[in-house]
Amino acid sequence: MRYLSTRGDATQSPKKTFTEILLGGLAPDGGLYLPEAYPQVTRAELDQWRGLSYAELAFAVLSKFIDDIPPADLKAIVDKTYTAEVYCNGRDASKAGEITPVRWLEPGFGLLELSNGPTLAFKDMAMQLLGNLFEYVLDKKGEEINILGATSGDTGSAAEYAMRGKHGIRVFMLSPHGRMSDFQRAQMYSLQDANIFNIAVRGMFDDAQDIVKAVSNDHEFKARYKIGAVNSINWARVAAQVIYYFRGYFAGTRSNDEKIAFAVPSGNFGNICAGHIARMMGLPIGRLILATNENDVLDEFFRTGIYRPRGTADTWTTTSPSMDISKASNFERFVFDLVGRDPAVIRELWSKVDAGGSFDLSRTPFFADLPRFGFVSGKSTHADRLATIRRTYEKFGVMVDTHTADGLKVAQELRAQDMPTLVLETALPTKFEETIVEALGRKPERPVAMEGIEWLPQRVEVMEIDADAVKRFIVQQVENR
């Protein structure tokens, strides 16, 4: 299996193996890595996979993408990651057996629970694997890495919990100052591990993400200081998320003759991009329902063909903050497929985006071809969010977080009656306690280990939007080790 860049500069970004792209994130030409062709899953394989445990299924799916790690080693990494008792951190043994259980709300409509990991969010599903893959590859190479990432909430804590204490790894995580929930900040900033560094940027998520891209595009600095990535621009993150679409399909259907719909709360487009890839591999996904919050850039594209990222002043601060994103990093991967995998088209389109502009495919054959990919979309507002949280609790006795509520609201509007629909749960509601109290007048329960986390000492550097300042901070920490 070889991987190519969406921007297709064969000189700057030649095709590489999985382990060659694992640590780096962005391709040198600024594009994102994808398989040169999606591996296909046969009906016989689907029949065989239906009865597998999560760890067994993970090995089967990842083996389609990874051929430069010996199978025995890959299986050991997967088993280490998805041993239920370890992954679920000893919580709720009934859920631990399944890793990602389905909670049916009514016939044909339910939640795919993805929040049973150590930081109570779906990001753990991929990040725990990524931490073990990084450690394995670094040990083999005898190298170190300095991970630079940006988070709008859950990615940061998932990355830090996956990498904390791992030898040869430092994490520098950027977050938007004052724009996450108290719980999200506490999960990150209260970590005292010597290899974890938090940087709060006086801006929004997109500003933090732009800094990460700017540093990654400084190829001399990136090489000298071994800069790696754990954001969903990292291909391994997306590959790991493909697994739970297969798992959700098997749990949500009775046979492999059926189709299924997945509804996905979407900010950076990584989660639903994994669903797109599973569908391209041959998983019978009939519909991918994309849900945004008030920051509806992606919804606008799927409705109109216009991709129009907003600036800082025009990006809403909402009660589903992990989706307060204007420029969705993984969207480039999908558009690459949409335009027939033509890197010249991608270079043209993203030259406009990278310059602060937009692009319009509404009058092109590409937009006419969009229905073939199975996407539909909608948006949810704060009022919708509160109403959905209340209705879900009153009708089903289930408390959901704000992002999952966005997914539920849009799914209820766009679900098809001829196939089951699963909404991908994003986090436990305790991560967004303030809004749950606003909606229900009561606090959500939280795991005992997370009680009082907001009162722990916090360690964070607050900086202006300045890539050079971030570079200086990295240099200082690396050279003073």
URGI-V873015 format. One record per backbone hydrogen bond with DSSP energy under -1.0 kcal/mol. CO is the residue of the C=O (numbers start at 0). NH is the residue of the N-H. If there is no record, write none. Layout:
CO;NH  CO;NH
This chain:
1;35  2;15  3;33  4;7  7;9  8;12  15;2  16;20  17;21  20;24  26;29  30;26  31;5  33;3  41;45  42;46  43;47  44;48  45;49  48;51  52;56  53;57  54;58  55;59  56;60  57;61  58;62  60;63  61;64  61;65  69;73  70;74  71;75  72;76  73;77  74;78  75;79  76;80  77;81  82;86  83;87  84;89  85;88  87;90  91;95  92;96  94;97  94;98  97;99  100;112  102;110  105;108  107;420  108;104  108;105  109;422  110;102  111;424  116;119  119;427  120;123  121;124  122;126  123;127  125;129  126;130  127;131  128;132  129;133  130;134  131;135  132;136  133;137  134;138  135;139  136;140  137;141  137;142  144;169  145;227  146;171  148;173  153;157  154;158  155;159  156;160  157;161  158;162  159;163  162;165  165;168  167;144  169;146  170;196  171;148  172;198  173;150  174;200  175;178  180;184  181;185  182;186  183;187  184;188  185;189  187;190  188;458  192;195  194;170  196;172  197;460  198;174  199;462  200;176  200;202  203;207  204;208  205;209  206;210  207;211  208;212  209;213  210;214  211;215  212;216  214;217  216;218  217;221  218;222  219;223  220;224  221;226  225;145  227;147  230;233  233;236  233;237  234;238  235;239  236;240  237;241  241;245  242;246  243;247  244;248  245;249  246;250  247;251  248;252  254;257  259;285  259;286  260;421  261;288  262;423  263;290  267;329  268;272  269;273  270;274  271;275  272;276  273;277  274;278  275;279  276;280  277;282  278;281  280;40  282;284  283;259  286;261  287;375  288;263  289;377  290;265  291;379  293;295  295;299  296;300  297;301  298;302  299;303  300;304  304;360  306;358  311;314  319;322  320;323  322;324  327;330  329;332  329;333  330;334  331;335  332;336  333;337  334;338  335;340  336;339  341;345  342;346  343;347  344;348  345;349  346;350  348;352  349;353  351;356  352;355  358;306  360;363  363;367  364;368  366;369  368;371  369;372  370;373  373;287  375;289  377;291  380;384  381;385  382;386  383;387  384;388  385;389  386;390  387;391  388;392  389;393  390;394  391;395  391;397  392;396  400;404  401;405  402;406  403;407  404;408  405;409  406;410  407;411  408;412  409;413  410;414  419;260  420;109  421;262  422;111  425;121  427;430  428;431  431;435  432;436  433;437  434;438  435;439  436;440  446;449  447;450  449;452  451;454  452;455  460;199  462;201  463;465  465;469  466;470  467;471  468;472  469;473  470;474  471;475  472;476  473;477  474;478  475;479
